[in-house]
Amino acid sequence: MSTLTSYFGFLLAVLIITLALFIGLSKIRLI
């Protein structure tokens, strides 16, 4: 159960980082 929780936490972190980078690149392109 602990492994599953850490796996989902890692997946969530990667998703947030990817979204943050994507939004950042979009803002840079708009400016």
mmCIF file of the N, C-alpha and C atoms, coordinates in Angstrom:
data_MODEL
# 
_entry.id   MODEL 
# 
loop_
_atom_site.group_PDB 
_atom_site.id 
_atom_site.type_symbol 
_atom_site.label_atom_id 
_atom_site.label_alt_id 
_atom_site.label_comp_id 
_atom_site.label_asym_id 
_atom_site.label_entity_id 
_atom_site.label_seq_id 
_atom_site.pdbx_PDB_ins_code 
_atom_site.Cartn_x 
_atom_site.Cartn_y 
_atom_site.Cartn_z 
_atom_site.occupancy 
_atom_site.B_iso_or_equiv 
_atom_site.pdbx_formal_charge 
_atom_site.auth_seq_id 
_atom_site.auth_comp_id 
_atom_site.auth_asym_id 
_atom_site.auth_atom_id 
_atom_site.pdbx_PDB_model_num 
ATOM 1  N N  . MET A 1 1  ? 0.837 -1.199 0.000   1.00 0.00 ? 1  MET A N  1 
ATOM 2  C CA . MET A 1 1  ? 0.000 0.000  0.000   1.00 0.00 ? 1  MET A CA 1 
ATOM 3  C C  . MET A 1 1  ? 0.873 1.250  0.000   1.00 0.00 ? 1  MET A C  1 
ATOM 4  N N  . SER A 1 2  ? 1.963 1.179  0.748   1.00 0.00 ? 2  SER A N  1 
ATOM 5  C CA . SER A 1 2  ? 2.870 2.336  0.819   1.00 0.00 ? 2  SER A CA 1 
ATOM 6  C C  . SER A 1 2  ? 3.494 2.606  -0.548  1.00 0.00 ? 2  SER A C  1 
ATOM 7  N N  . THR A 1 3  ? 3.848 1.514  -1.248  1.00 0.00 ? 3  THR A N  1 
ATOM 8  C CA . THR A 1 3  ? 4.461 1.668  -2.569  1.00 0.00 ? 3  THR A CA 1 
ATOM 9  C C  . THR A 1 3  ? 3.476 2.298  -3.545  1.00 0.00 ? 3  THR A C  1 
ATOM 10 N N  . LEU A 1 4  ? 2.210 1.877  -3.454  1.00 0.00 ? 4  LEU A N  1 
ATOM 11 C CA . LEU A 1 4  ? 1.174 2.398  -4.347  1.00 0.00 ? 4  LEU A CA 1 
ATOM 12 C C  . LEU A 1 4  ? 0.956 3.884  -4.095  1.00 0.00 ? 4  LEU A C  1 
ATOM 13 N N  . THR A 1 5  ? 0.963 4.271  -2.828  1.00 0.00 ? 5  THR A N  1 
ATOM 14 C CA . THR A 1 5  ? 0.763 5.677  -2.464  1.00 0.00 ? 5  THR A CA 1 
ATOM 15 C C  . THR A 1 5  ? 1.909 6.535  -2.985  1.00 0.00 ? 5  THR A C  1 
ATOM 16 N N  . SER A 1 6  ? 3.142 6.048  -2.808  1.00 0.00 ? 6  SER A N  1 
ATOM 17 C CA . SER A 1 6  ? 4.307 6.815  -3.256  1.00 0.00 ? 6  SER A CA 1 
ATOM 18 C C  . SER A 1 6  ? 4.315 6.904  -4.782  1.00 0.00 ? 6  SER A C  1 
ATOM 19 N N  . TYR A 1 7  ? 3.856 5.844  -5.451  1.00 0.00 ? 7  TYR A N  1 
ATOM 20 C CA . TYR A 1 7  ? 3.806 5.841  -6.910  1.00 0.00 ? 7  TYR A CA 1 
ATOM 21 C C  . TYR A 1 7  ? 2.831 6.896  -7.422  1.00 0.00 ? 7  TYR A C  1 
ATOM 22 N N  . PHE A 1 8  ? 1.642 6.964  -6.787  1.00 0.00 ? 8  PHE A N  1 
ATOM 23 C CA . PHE A 1 8  ? 0.646 7.956  -7.196  1.00 0.00 ? 8  PHE A CA 1 
ATOM 24 C C  . PHE A 1 8  ? 1.131 9.360  -6.885  1.00 0.00 ? 8  PHE A C  1 
ATOM 25 N N  . GLY A 1 9  ? 1.863 9.510  -5.771  1.00 0.00 ? 9  GLY A N  1 
ATOM 26 C CA . GLY A 1 9  ? 2.400 10.818 -5.392  1.00 0.00 ? 9  GLY A CA 1 
ATOM 27 C C  . GLY A 1 9  ? 3.413 11.272 -6.430  1.00 0.00 ? 9  GLY A C  1 
ATOM 28 N N  . PHE A 1 10 ? 4.262 10.339 -6.881  1.00 0.00 ? 10 PHE A N  1 
ATOM 29 C CA . PHE A 1 10 ? 5.271 10.655 -7.894  1.00 0.00 ? 10 PHE A CA 1 
ATOM 30 C C  . PHE A 1 10 ? 4.595 11.023 -9.208  1.00 0.00 ? 10 PHE A C  1 
ATOM 31 N N  . LEU A 1 11 ? 3.558 10.283 -9.568  1.00 0.00 ? 11 LEU A N  1 
ATOM 32 C CA . LEU A 1 11 ? 2.829 10.539 -10.812 1.00 0.00 ? 11 LEU A CA 1 
ATOM 33 C C  . LEU A 1 11 ? 2.176 11.918 -10.758 1.00 0.00 ? 11 LEU A C  1 
ATOM 34 N N  . LEU A 1 12 ? 1.609 12.266 -9.601  1.00 0.00 ? 12 LEU A N  1 
ATOM 35 C CA . LEU A 1 12 ? 0.954 13.557 -9.423  1.00 0.00 ? 12 LEU A CA 1 
ATOM 36 C C  . LEU A 1 12 ? 1.972 14.686 -9.527  1.00 0.00 ? 12 LEU A C  1 
ATOM 37 N N  . ALA A 1 13 ? 3.151 14.487 -8.940  1.00 0.00 ? 13 ALA A N  1 
ATOM 38 C CA . ALA A 1 13 ? 4.204 15.505 -8.978  1.00 0.00 ? 13 ALA A CA 1 
ATOM 39 C C  . ALA A 1 13 ? 4.652 15.741 -10.417 1.00 0.00 ? 13 ALA A C  1 
ATOM 40 N N  . VAL A 1 14 ? 4.836 14.670 -11.169 1.00 0.00 ? 14 VAL A N  1 
ATOM 41 C CA . VAL A 1 14 ? 5.256 14.782 -12.572 1.00 0.00 ? 14 VAL A CA 1 
ATOM 42 C C  . VAL A 1 14 ? 4.199 15.522 -13.386 1.00 0.00 ? 14 VAL A C  1 
ATOM 43 N N  . LEU A 1 15 ? 2.935 15.217 -13.131 1.00 0.00 ? 15 LEU A N  1 
ATOM 44 C CA . LEU A 1 15 ? 1.837 15.859 -13.857 1.00 0.00 ? 15 LEU A CA 1 
ATOM 45 C C  . LEU A 1 15 ? 1.802 17.357 -13.566 1.00 0.00 ? 15 LEU A C  1 
ATOM 46 N N  . ILE A 1 16 ? 1.976 17.724 -12.292 1.00 0.00 ? 16 ILE A N  1 
ATOM 47 C CA . ILE A 1 16 ? 1.964 19.137 -11.901 1.00 0.00 ? 16 ILE A CA 1 
ATOM 48 C C  . ILE A 1 16 ? 3.136 19.879 -12.535 1.00 0.00 ? 16 ILE A C  1 
ATOM 49 N N  . ILE A 1 17 ? 4.318 19.260 -12.523 1.00 0.00 ? 17 ILE A N  1 
ATOM 50 C CA . ILE A 1 17 ? 5.506 19.893 -13.112 1.00 0.00 ? 17 ILE A CA 1 
ATOM 51 C C  . ILE A 1 17 ? 5.305 20.074 -14.612 1.00 0.00 ? 17 ILE A C  1 
ATOM 52 N N  . THR A 1 18 ? 4.743 19.052 -15.275 1.00 0.00 ? 18 THR A N  1 
ATOM 53 C CA . THR A 1 18 ? 4.508 19.134 -16.720 1.00 0.00 ? 18 THR A CA 1 
ATOM 54 C C  . THR A 1 18 ? 3.521 20.247 -17.049 1.00 0.00 ? 18 THR A C  1 
ATOM 55 N N  . LEU A 1 19 ? 2.448 20.340 -16.251 1.00 0.00 ? 19 LEU A N  1 
ATOM 56 C CA . LEU A 1 19 ? 1.453 21.390 -16.470 1.00 0.00 ? 19 LEU A CA 1 
ATOM 57 C C  . LEU A 1 19 ? 2.067 22.762 -16.240 1.00 0.00 ? 19 LEU A C  1 
ATOM 58 N N  . ALA A 1 20 ? 2.891 22.892 -15.204 1.00 0.00 ? 20 ALA A N  1 
ATOM 59 C CA . ALA A 1 20 ? 3.524 24.174 -14.889 1.00 0.00 ? 20 ALA A CA 1 
ATOM 60 C C  . ALA A 1 20 ? 4.437 24.598 -16.038 1.00 0.00 ? 20 ALA A C  1 
ATOM 61 N N  . LEU A 1 21 ? 5.210 23.664 -16.580 1.00 0.00 ? 21 LEU A N  1 
ATOM 62 C CA . LEU A 1 21 ? 6.107 23.972 -17.697 1.00 0.00 ? 21 LEU A CA 1 
ATOM 63 C C  . LEU A 1 21 ? 5.306 24.341 -18.941 1.00 0.00 ? 21 LEU A C  1 
ATOM 64 N N  . PHE A 1 22 ? 4.225 23.602 -19.200 1.00 0.00 ? 22 PHE A N  1 
ATOM 65 C CA . PHE A 1 22 ? 3.391 23.866 -20.371 1.00 0.00 ? 22 PHE A CA 1 
ATOM 66 C C  . PHE A 1 22 ? 2.757 25.248 -20.293 1.00 0.00 ? 22 PHE A C  1 
ATOM 67 N N  . ILE A 1 23 ? 2.231 25.602 -19.116 1.00 0.00 ? 23 ILE A N  1 
ATOM 68 C CA . ILE A 1 23 ? 1.614 26.921 -18.922 1.00 0.00 ? 23 ILE A CA 1 
ATOM 69 C C  . ILE A 1 23 ? 2.674 28.009 -19.057 1.00 0.00 ? 23 ILE A C  1 
ATOM 70 N N  . GLY A 1 24 ? 3.855 27.770 -18.511 1.00 0.00 ? 24 GLY A N  1 
ATOM 71 C CA . GLY A 1 24 ? 4.944 28.748 -18.592 1.00 0.00 ? 24 GLY A CA 1 
ATOM 72 C C  . GLY A 1 24 ? 5.338 28.994 -20.043 1.00 0.00 ? 24 GLY A C  1 
ATOM 73 N N  . LEU A 1 25 ? 5.455 27.927 -20.822 1.00 0.00 ? 25 LEU A N  1 
ATOM 74 C CA . LEU A 1 25 ? 5.831 28.066 -22.229 1.00 0.00 ? 25 LEU A CA 1 
ATOM 75 C C  . LEU A 1 25 ? 4.737 28.790 -23.002 1.00 0.00 ? 25 LEU A C  1 
ATOM 76 N N  . SER A 1 26 ? 3.492 28.513 -22.683 1.00 0.00 ? 26 SER A N  1 
ATOM 77 C CA . SER A 1 26 ? 2.366 29.163 -23.361 1.00 0.00 ? 26 SER A CA 1 
ATOM 78 C C  . SER A 1 26 ? 2.382 30.662 -23.085 1.00 0.00 ? 26 SER A C  1 
ATOM 79 N N  . LYS A 1 27 ? 2.648 31.046 -21.833 1.00 0.00 ? 27 LYS A N  1 
ATOM 80 C CA . LYS A 1 27 ? 2.687 32.464 -21.473 1.00 0.00 ? 27 LYS A CA 1 
ATOM 81 C C  . LYS A 1 27 ? 3.840 33.157 -22.185 1.00 0.00 ? 27 LYS A C  1 
ATOM 82 N N  . ILE A 1 28 ? 4.984 32.467 -22.278 1.00 0.00 ? 28 ILE A N  1 
ATOM 83 C CA . ILE A 1 28 ? 6.148 33.054 -22.952 1.00 0.00 ? 28 ILE A CA 1 
ATOM 84 C C  . ILE A 1 28 ? 5.832 33.272 -24.433 1.00 0.00 ? 28 ILE A C  1 
ATOM 85 N N  . ARG A 1 29 ? 5.125 32.323 -25.039 1.00 0.00 ? 29 ARG A N  1 
ATOM 86 C CA . ARG A 1 29 ? 4.784 32.445 -26.462 1.00 0.00 ? 29 ARG A CA 1 
ATOM 87 C C  . ARG A 1 29 ? 3.780 33.562 -26.694 1.00 0.00 ? 29 ARG A C  1 
ATOM 88 N N  . LEU A 1 30 ? 2.850 33.749 -25.752 1.00 0.00 ? 30 LEU A N  1 
ATOM 89 C CA . LEU A 1 30 ? 1.828 34.792 -25.892 1.00 0.00 ? 30 LEU A CA 1 
ATOM 90 C C  . LEU A 1 30 ? 2.447 36.183 -25.794 1.00 0.00 ? 30 LEU A C  1 
ATOM 91 N N  . ILE A 1 31 ? 3.448 36.310 -24.908 1.00 0.00 ? 31 ILE A N  1 
ATOM 92 C CA . ILE A 1 31 ? 4.057 37.629 -24.704 1.00 0.00 ? 31 ILE A CA 1 
ATOM 93 C C  . ILE A 1 31 ? 4.899 38.021 -25.913 1.00 0.00 ? 31 ILE A C  1 
# 
